Amino acid sequence: WEPHMQAYSKLSLTYPKKDKLVAIGAITRKFEKLRGDHYLAGLFQGDLPQALLWEPASSIDYNKSKSKRIGGQTPSWSWAS
């Protein structure tokens, strides 16, 4: 799952702030069936202990970047926020 999401995240999308999570949601429905696991806000339930240790690939200047969460519905602990 993780290698697929890393590759997908690098793709250029028409409207990344709108398209990316919608498309990932469709993909996860297939993976839920294959894995027999439940998907929760960007993470599979069985992966939660390890997946919650994620960190950004590059440093972020929080003083300059005041990004808004997409739709305000994604938990801050998820990489999808």
Buried (B, 14 or more C-beta within 10 A) or exposed (E): BEEEBEEEBEEEEEEEEEEBBEEBEEBBEEBBEEBEBEBBBBBBEEBEEEBEEEEEEEEEEEEEEEEEEBEEEBEEBBBBB
